[in-house]
């Protein structure tokens, strides 16, 4: 749905979910990028922690890099 809405509005969609696969809230604190309902790190429940945010930022930066290559 997000990809379609982005396309309909002339925006570019970047998949930030894909990089987090395998790092879900059921993983050990050292391995997860999404916090459980009772977070163990500074993050909102069921939201990305610092590692997850860094992974999503990396996905966006890679897309920008691909888009701006000459």
C-alpha positions in Angstrom: 0.0 0.0 0.0 2.8 2.4 0.8 4.5 1.8 -2.5 1.3 2.4 -4.4 0.5 5.6 -2.5 4.0 6.9 -3.0 3.8 6.2 -6.7 0.4 7.9 -7.0 1.8 11.0 -5.4 5.1 11.2 -7.3 7.2 10.0 -4.4 9.9 7.3 -4.4 9.2 4.4 -2.0 12.1 2.8 -0.1 11.6 -0.6 1.6 12.7 -0.1 5.2 11.0 -3.3 6.3 13.2 -5.7 4.4 16.4 -4.9 6.2 14.8 -5.6 9.5 13.8 -9.2 8.7 15.5 -11.5 11.1 15.9 -8.8 13.7 12.3 -8.8 15.1 11.1 -8.2 18.6 11.4 -11.9 19.5 15.1 -11.9 19.1 17.6 -11.4 22.0 18.2 -7.7 22.9 21.6 -7.8 21.2 20.1 -9.1 17.9 16.8 -7.3 17.6 16.2 -4.0 15.8 12.5 -3.8 16.8 11.6 -3.6 20.5 9.0 -5.8 22.2 5.9 -4.4 24.0 8.2 -3.9 27.0 11.3 -2.3 25.5 14.7 -3.1 26.8 16.3 -0.1 25.1 15.2 3.5 24.6 12.5 3.0 22.0 8.7 3.0 21.8 7.1 -0.4 22.2 6.9 -2.3 18.9 9.1 0.3 17.2 12.7 0.3 15.9 15.5 0.8 18.3 18.8 2.5 17.4 20.0 -0.5 15.4 16.7 -0.6 13.5 16.7 3.1 12.8 20.3 2.9 11.5 19.3 0.0 9.2 16.3 1.9 7.8 18.5 5.0 7.3 21.0 2.8 5.5 18.3 1.6 3.2 17.3 5.2 2.3 20.9 6.3 1.8 21.6 3.3 -0.5 18.6 4.3 -2.6 19.7 7.9 -2.8 23.2 6.8 -3.7 21.8 4.5 -6.6 19.6 7.3 -7.7 22.3 9.9 -7.9 25.0 7.9 -9.7 26.1 9.3 -13.0 
